[in-house]
C-alpha cells in the first residue's frame, strides 16, 4: 500500500537538497537516495514504464514540463526520479553533470509534483459516506441579481435517503439567510447509495485541492461525513467547464433527486423549462398539368402538405401529425416515460432556437413552391415565444438540425411495427426432426452457400461467422435465407455441411 506520509517526507527531504542555493554534489548522488526509493517501493523497472508511457524524452526538462500536469501515478513518478538519479549516480561518465541547471530543475520539477501528489492524499475522502452537504452560491462578481432570483442552494442527503433542499432568493430588503424556501423529501436508499458511490469515486480519488480557483464566478462548498464520524471539506468554483467529472456528477445528482434546477457543482441549473413545444410545417407546391387532358382553363394543381410535431411535457406526449390535401390525415402519438426529458436535456432549454441567420434579400425562392414553418414554445415561467420563417437552412434556427436529428432518432426507436412485417408473420416454426439450413451470401450477391446451425435465434439479415475453405479460416457472411428440412430432404448432405460458428458482433 502506498505510504503517502513517507513519500511526502521523502520529497521534501530531497527537494531541500536539489533546491539549495549551492547544491552539493555528494549530497545529490548520496546512496541514501536509492535506499529511500527502495523502501518506498520505487523501482528502476517502474521508471522505465513511466518512460514507455510518457516518452523517453521526459528524462529531459523541456518534455517533462509539457506532460507533468497529466501525471497522477505516484509510484511511476517516484520510480522515474529513482531511474534518472541512478543514471547520474552510476552510469554517467561525469557525475557532476547532475549539477547542470536543466538537470537540477528536472529533479526540482519532478520532486515538487511528487510532493503535491503525496500531499493531495491528505485532502481526499476515505471511508463510507454517511451524509453529504453541498452549499452552492451563484453570486458572482460584477453581476447584480434580479429581485426574487435564486442565488444559492443547500442540499443535504444522508444514508437513509433523507433529502433537504434550501433555495435562497435575492431580496434587497431581506438578508440572504432569511429569504429561502425549504423542501424535504425522501429518495430510495439505493438511489442515495448510487449518489454516494459517485461522490466517493470523485472526492476519494480525483479531487484536486491545489487546482487554481476561478475568482469571477460563484462557488461551492461540500462537507462529506463518513460512517466513523470524520468530516471532509471540499470547495471549488461554480463553473460549467471546470471539470468534466464534476459536470457528470452534477447531472447525476440532479437526475436522481429529480431536480434539474439545482446548481450543484457546475451551476447549470435549469431555472425555467419548456412546457410545450409545437413545430408546424406547411408546404404548397404548384404542379403543371397537361392541358389536353383536363379543361383548358385548369392547367395547374395545388399540392397542400402540412405536418406538425407537438411535444407536451405536462401530458408526457409527443404527437406527430400529417395532413396531405383534404382527404388524407395521419396521426401518431407517443407516450413514453422520460422520453421528453431525454430529448430536451441535450439542450439549454432557455436558449433553444434563439439564433437564426435568416435569408438575405437576394436569396432566390424555390420555383412554384412555398415552405414555411412556425415554432411555438411555452415555458413554465417565461412568456410564450413564437418563431416563424422560411423552412430552409438559413431560415431555421441554427440548432434546428441537431434538434431534428435527436428527435428523429428518439422517435424511430419506438416507431416500428411487427403486425405488417413479413419477418414476423411469415416465420415458420421448426418441427421436431427438422434441421436448420442457412443460405449465406459472402458479398457477391450472385451465389449462396448452405451452412447448418442449431441456433434458433439466427434470422434472415443477420451476419454470422463461419469456417471457409480447406483450412477452415473464419469469414463473415450474410444470412440470406433460413430453411427447415427433414433428413431425407436436406439440400446438401448433413455430414458435408459446415456449421455456423456464431452470430457476428459488428462492434
Secondary structure by P-SEA (a helix, b strand, c coil): cccaaaaaaaaaaaaaaaacccccccccccaaaaaaaaaacccaaaaaaaaaacccccccaaaaaaccccccaaaaaaaaaaaaaaaaacccccccccccaaaaaaaaaaaaaaaaaaaaaaacccccccbbbbbbbccccccccccccccbbbbbbcccbbbbbbbbbbbccccccccbbbbbbcccaaaaaaaaaaaaaaaaccccccccccccccbbbbbbbccccbbbbbcccccccccaaaaaaaaaaaaaaccccccccccccccccccbbbbbbbbbbbbbcccccccccccbbbbbbbbbbbbbccccbbbbbbbccccbbbbbbbbbcaaaaaaaccccccccccccccccccccccccccccbbbbbbcccccbbbbbccccccccccaaaaaaaaaaaaaaacccccccccccccbbbbcccbbbbbbcccccccbbbbbbbccccccccbbbbbbbccccccccccccbbbbbcccccccccccbbbbccccccc
